[in-house]
Amino acid sequence: MFTARTRKGLVGTAVGAAALLALAGCSSSSPLDSGASAGDGGSDGPIVVGSQAYPSNEIIAEIYAQALEAAGFEVTTQFSIGQRDAYIPLLEDGSVNLFPEYSGNLLQYFDDATTARTSDEVYAALPDALPEGLKVLDQSAATDQDSYTVTAAFAEEYDLTTIADLANVTVPLTLGGNAELAERPYGPTGLKDTYGVDVSFTPTGDTTVEDLLAGTVNIANVYTADPRIETDDLVVLEDPEGLFLASNIVPVVSADFPADAADVINKISAALTPEGLVTLNVQNTVDQRSASDIAADWLQENGLA
């Protein structure tokens, strides 16, 4: 049995939650029926909270972990796991029990032919698309979805407002993003099929925005909650044809996830807003605060600690 929370990833020293919350005792509708009690993470012990190797995702995972701990659950964390190819198998085999996800990208991962586009359509399609043994809890209003983004100077030079306008650019277009973007439905092939825009692709990984600013690429795949869109004067191109699916923050859980733990997480989803998510990310990238400290303050400010 684990007696202390362990961490992997970008966060610093954990902020312990000293008082128990009444969150788990408050009833709310939940898609889960497990009768496990507080302190029991399921049949195998502690609740294991995972995150992507993405600071914004880790902040949300840290919020989940601290809230569950404060509610009396035993929690361990496994942060900075990587992309879906790495962590989905861990969810499926029960090594990880709770993960903050993005509804549209998650749906498209399992069903690349989906016609769902709006937030409600995507969320409604997820239960049938997910493999057996995985479920989603309540989705949040907060979104952090893919976009195609350019510098303000590039947008002004070529009069760019929408992705379709890229077809009128007279210089070669180079798209930057994570290596996985090359094979995603909304990657170069999707861009060509949906908007008739031809691009070459350069994998830029963690330096995507830096490469965009340096001119190494002239289009970048940037998440819409990235504070650098504002701080570095970037322009998110509108997507009238729905190349990108709506991607709300949604918790994915294993089948034996306790119902009273789900109540705790659903309260977080209800409180998280699009503007609030950007603020959290600014605190991390601009103010250089740890995910642990950011999460502790957010829970306090929202009356969840």
N, C-alpha and C positions, 0 to 999 in steps of 0.2 A: 504493500500500500504506500502510495506517495504521501509524504507529510508536508512537503513544501513545493511551491510552484517553481518550475524550471523554465528557462527561456532560451530560445534560439532566435537570432535575427538582429534588428537594428535598435531595439529598445535598450534603455539603460536599466539601472536598478529598479526593481518593482516598487510601486507605491502600494503598501498594504492597506486594505480596507478594514478599519478597526471595528466598525459597528455593523451589525446584521441589518439588512434591509427588510422591509415588509413587502418587497416586490413579489416574492414567491407566494405570499399568502393572499394576494389580491387576484381574484379570478378574472380571466379574460378568455375569449374564445381562442382555441388552439387546434390546429389540425392533428395534433398528436394526442394519444390516449394513454401513454405510459403512466403508471401510478408510482414511479420511483419517487422517493422522498428527498428533501434537501440533504446534500452531503453525499448522495449516491449518484454518480455520473452515469449509471447504467449498470449492466451486469458485470462489466469488467473494471469498475472503479471510477477514477476521476474522469471528469469531462475534459477532453483534449481539444483545445481551440487552435486552429491553424490560420495561417495567412500567406498570401502571396509575397514575393520579394518586391514589394511596392509599398512605400511608406504610407500612403493613404489607406490602403487595405489593412496594413498592420495597426494603424490607429484604431480602426473600427474593431478589429479583433481584440485589441487591448481593452477597449470599452466593454466588449462582451465578457472578457475574462474577469475584469475587475468587478463588474456588476454581479456575475455569478458567484464570485468569491464572497462578496459582501452579503449575498443572499444565503450563504451557508454551504455552497457547493464546493467540493474539492476540485481544483482546476490545475491542469498543466497546459503549457503552451508550446507550440511548434511553429515558429514564425519563419518567414522568408523561405518557404518551401520551393517556390518557383512558379511555373505556369501550370495550366490545367493538366497537361500530360503527366505532370509529376504528382499533383495533389489529389486529383480525382480518384486514382486507385487507392489512396490512403483513406479517403472518405468511404469508398466502397467496401474496403476490408475492415473498417472500424478502427483503424489506427488513429484517425482524427474524427471527432464527433460533431464539430461545429466550425463553419467556415463562412466568412462574409463574401458573398458573390455579387455578380452583376447580371441581372435577369436576362437581358438580350444576348449578351455574349455566351452566357451559360446555355441558353436555349439553342443557339446556333451551333454550339459545340456538339450537342447531341443530335440536332436536327438541322442540317445545313440547308434543307429545302423548305424550311418553315416560311409561311406567308404572314405570320404575325409581325406587327410593326409597332403598334401603340403599347403603352405601358400595361394597360389592362389585358390586351390580347396576348402579350408575351407571358405575363404572370399566369394567365389561365391555361396556357399551353405547356407550362413547365411540368406539372405533375405527370402528364402522359409521356413526356420526353425523358425524364430522369430515369436512370436505371433502378431496378427494384432494390429497396433498402435505403433509398435516399428520399428526403422530403424537403420542402421549403417552408419556412415560417412566414410571417407577415412581411411584405415588402415595404420598404421605406419610400417616402416621397423624394428622398435624396437620390440624385443620379450622378453617375460618373462614367459617361459613355465615350466611346471612340468618336473622334472627329477628324476631319482633314482641315488642317490649320496652316496659315501662311503668315508671313510678316505683314505688318500694316503697310510698309513701303511697297511690297510686291502686290498686295491687293489694290493699292491705289494706282500703281503703274499700269496694271492690266484690267482695272475696273472689275474686280472680283467680288462677288457677293455670295454666289452659290457654287457648289462643286461643278455644276454644268458649265459655269463660266470658264473653267480651266481649259475647255476645248478651244478657246479663242486666244490662248497664250501662244506667243510666237517663238519662245525659246524652249529647248528641251526640258521636260519635266522629270524631276527625280524625287521619288517618294522615300521618306525615311520612317523607320519604325522598328519594333522588335522583329527578330528574325522570323517569328511565327506568322507575321503579317503576310508574308509571301504566299502562304497557303490558305489564308482566311477567306471566307466568301466575300468579305468587303475589301479585300486587298486589291492588288493590281488588276486581276481578272475581273473582279466585281466592278471595279471602277470603269473598266473598258465596256463591260456588258451593260451597265446601268446608265452611264453618262457618255460613253463614246470617247473617253479620255485615255490616251496612251501615256504610260509613265514607265520609266525604269525604276528599279527598286534597289535601295541601299540599306542593309541592316545597320541600324544605329544604336540599338539597345538603350542603355541608360543615358546616352548623350543626344537623344533625338532633338530636344529643343536647342541645345547648344549647336548642333549641326545645322539646324534651320537658321539660327541667328548668324552663323558663320558663312552661310551660303553654300555649304556642302550639299545640302538638299534644298529644294524650294517648296516642298509640301511635306508636312509632318503629320503622323498619326499621334495626336495628343488627346489625353483624356480631358473632358470638359470641366472637371473640378480642379484641374492643375492651376495653381495660383499664378504661374508664369504667363498664362494667357493675358492677365491684367498687368502684371509687373513688367513684362517684356514687350507689351504693345503688339500682341498677336491677334489675328482675326480668324475666328472659327467660321468656315464656309457653311452656309445653309445646305441642308440635305433634303430637297423637296421630294425626291423619289424614294426616300427611305432606304438608302443603302445600309445605313446603320440602324439596328434595332434599338428601341428604347431600352436603357439599361439602368434599372433602379437597383439600389442596394437591397439584397435579399439574403437572409441567412439560410444556408443549406445544412441540414442535420442528418445524422444517422437514424435508423429506424427506432432504436431504443432510447432516443433522447428523452429525458424526463419531461413530463408535461408542465410541471411547475418551473422548470428551467426555461421552457419555451415561453412561459408567461413573462419571465424576466427579459428575455431577448425581444419579445414583441413590444414591450414598453420602450425599449431603445429605438426600435424601428419607427414607432409612432412619433418619437421626439426628434429624430434626425431629419434635417431639412437640406435642400440643395445649397442654400446660402451658408448654413451652418457647416456643411462639409467643406466648402471652400475655406471658411475661417479656420477649421481644424488643420487643413493642409498648409495654410499660410503660417500658422504657428510652428509647423514642423520645418518647412523649407526656408522661410524667411527669418523667423525668430529662433530657429535652431533648437526648439524644445523637443524633449524626448516624447515618444508615443505614450509612455507610461504617465508622465506628468500631464500631457494634454488630455488623456482619457480621464484621469482623476478629476481634473477641473471641470470637464464637460459633464460628468455624472453629477457633480455637486451643483453646477449651475442649472441643471435641468431637473433638480429635485429627485434624482435617482440614486443618491448616496447620502 
